[in-house]
Amino acid sequence: MLLRRVARPLLATIFVYSGIEELLNPDPKVAAAAPLIAKGQEALPTNRPVEPATFVQADAAVKIGAGLMLAFGWAPRLAATALAASHIPTTVAEHPFRQTAGGEHAAQRIHFLKNAGLLGGLMLAAADTQGKPSVGWRARRAQRDAARVTKLARRDKRNAVRAAKLARKAARARIAGVGSQVSARASKAALPALR
């Protein structure tokens, strides 16, 4: 659809640009991410602490890679999910509007709300099935179809057994010379089993 071909690159552009900017000039991002990473390492103590610069480089790689995937429509739902997961800590680290005052508070709040809007767009892109039924719908449909096939198989088995009995009876009747009535009943019973 034309709308997706236009909307995805528009949504992805800011992430690709931001990722490239992070690689070229990582110092502001490292400074913003350092307190958040320190809090995370205090909460989850590990043997190898993560350097803020490594975290920023990984974030930049995700933004560029997933942004390009989203823009070109390669696994767009996965790309949008990766961008959303990367976007949340970035927004929290870069726009702490509650910790600022005055004009800076208003500017940070606007940036935070803009990023919240981008997150909403990413969530919509992650949920977009491109007109195809959702996984839940397909699972319910498969379950219903499996139940129907099982029911038909049971019915066909009963019909096949019944047809076999009538065919044996018809064969015996032909031998005895009775023939046509029993034979007609056998063929009528065998028809549902052959469908």
C-alpha positions in Angstrom: 0.0 0.0 0.0 1.2 3.5 -0.9 0.6 4.8 2.6 3.0 2.3 4.2 5.7 2.9 1.5 5.6 6.6 2.4 5.0 6.5 6.2 7.7 3.9 7.1 10.6 5.9 5.6 9.3 9.1 7.2 9.1 7.4 10.6 12.5 5.8 10.1 14.4 8.9 9.0 14.7 10.4 12.5 16.2 7.2 13.9 18.7 6.7 11.1 19.8 10.3 11.4 20.0 10.1 15.2 22.0 6.9 15.0 24.5 8.5 12.5 24.7 11.5 14.8 25.5 9.3 17.8 28.3 7.6 15.9 29.8 10.9 14.7 29.4 12.8 18.0 28.9 10.4 20.9 30.0 12.6 23.8 26.7 14.3 24.6 24.8 10.9 24.4 27.5 9.3 26.6 27.1 12.0 29.2 23.3 11.7 29.1 23.4 7.9 29.3 26.0 7.5 32.1 23.6 8.2 35.0 21.0 5.9 33.6 23.5 3.1 33.0 25.0 3.6 36.5 21.5 3.2 38.1 20.9 0.1 36.0 24.2 -1.5 37.1 23.4 -0.7 40.7 20.1 -2.5 40.4 21.5 -5.5 38.5 25.1 -6.0 39.7 27.3 -7.7 37.1 30.9 -8.8 36.9 31.6 -6.7 33.8 30.2 -3.2 34.0 28.9 -1.7 30.7 30.7 1.4 29.5 28.4 4.2 28.5 30.3 4.6 25.2 29.6 0.9 24.4 25.9 1.4 25.2 25.7 4.5 23.0 27.4 2.7 20.1 25.0 -0.3 20.4 22.1 2.1 20.5 23.4 3.8 17.4 23.8 0.5 15.6 20.2 -0.5 16.4 18.8 2.9 15.3 20.7 2.8 12.0 20.1 -0.9 11.2 16.5 -1.1 12.4 15.7 2.3 10.9 16.9 1.2 7.4 15.0 -2.1 7.8 11.8 -0.2 8.6 12.4 2.3 5.8 12.9 -0.4 3.1 10.1 -2.6 4.5 12.5 -5.5 5.5 10.8 -7.2 8.5 9.1 -3.9 9.4 7.4 -5.2 12.5 10.6 -6.5 14.0 12.4 -3.3 13.1 9.7 -1.2 14.7 9.9 -3.3 17.8 13.6 -2.9 18.0 13.4 0.8 17.5 10.7 1.1 20.2 12.8 -0.9 22.7 15.8 1.4 21.9 13.8 4.6 22.0 12.4 4.2 25.6 15.8 4.4 27.5 17.0 7.1 25.1 14.0 9.3 25.8 14.3 8.8 29.6 18.0 9.6 29.5 18.0 12.6 27.2 14.8 14.4 28.3 14.5 14.5 32.1 12.0 17.3 32.0 11.0 16.8 35.7 14.5 17.6 36.8 14.7 21.0 35.0 13.1 24.4 35.6 11.9 27.4 33.6 12.4 27.5 29.8 14.5 24.4 29.9 11.6 22.5 31.5 9.2 23.5 28.8 11.7 22.5 26.0 12.5 19.1 27.6 8.8 18.4 28.1 8.1 19.2 24.4 11.0 16.8 23.4 9.7 14.2 25.7 6.2 14.4 24.3 7.6 14.3 20.8 9.4 11.2 21.6 6.3 9.7 23.2 4.5 10.4 19.9 7.3 8.7 17.9 7.0 5.7 20.3 3.3 5.6 19.5 4.0 5.5 15.8 6.5 2.7 16.3 4.0 0.7 18.3 1.5 1.1 15.4 4.2 0.0 12.9 5.0 -3.0 15.1 1.4 -4.0 15.2 0.7 -3.5 11.5 -0.1 -6.8 9.8 -0.4 -5.2 6.3 -4.0 -6.3 6.0 -3.2 -9.9 6.9 -5.0 -11.5 9.9 -3.3 -11.3 13.2 -1.5 -14.3 14.7 -4.3 -14.7 17.3 -7.0 -14.8 14.6 -5.0 -17.3 12.5 -4.4 -19.5 15.6 -8.2 -19.5 16.4 -9.0 -20.3 12.8 -6.5 -23.2 12.7 -7.9 -24.6 15.9 -11.5 -24.4 14.4 -10.3 -26.0 11.1 -8.5 -28.8 13.0 -11.7 -29.5 15.0 -13.7 -29.6 11.8 -11.3 -32.0 10.1 -11.3 -34.3 13.1 -15.1 -34.3 13.1 -15.2 -35.0 9.3 -12.6 -37.8 9.7 -14.7 -39.5 12.4 -17.8 -39.2 10.3 -16.1 -40.5 7.1 -14.6 -43.4 9.1 -18.2 -44.3 10.3 -19.4 -44.0 6.7 -16.6 -46.0 5.3 -17.2 -48.8 7.8 -20.9 -48.7 7.0 -20.2 -48.7 3.2 -17.9 -51.7 3.6 -20.5 -53.6 5.6 -23.1 -52.9 2.9 -20.7 -53.8 0.1 -20.0 -57.1 1.7 -23.8 -57.6 2.2 -24.3 -56.7 -1.5 -21.6 -59.1 -2.6 -23.3 -61.9 -0.7 -26.7 -60.9 -2.0 -25.4 -61.0 -5.6 -24.0 -64.4 -5.0 -27.4 -65.4 -3.7 -29.0 -63.6 -6.7 -30.9 -60.9 -4.8 -28.6 -58.1 -6.0 -30.0 -54.8 -7.1 -31.6 -53.3 -3.9 -28.8 -54.1 -1.6 -26.2 -53.0 -4.2 -28.0 -49.6 -4.6 -27.9 -49.1 -0.8 -24.2 -49.9 -0.7 -23.3 -47.5 -3.4 -25.4 -44.7 -1.7 -23.7 -45.3 1.6 -20.2 -45.3 0.0 -20.7 -41.9 -1.7 -20.1 -39.8 1.5 -16.9 -41.8 2.3 -15.5 -41.0 -1.2 -15.9 -37.2 -0.9 
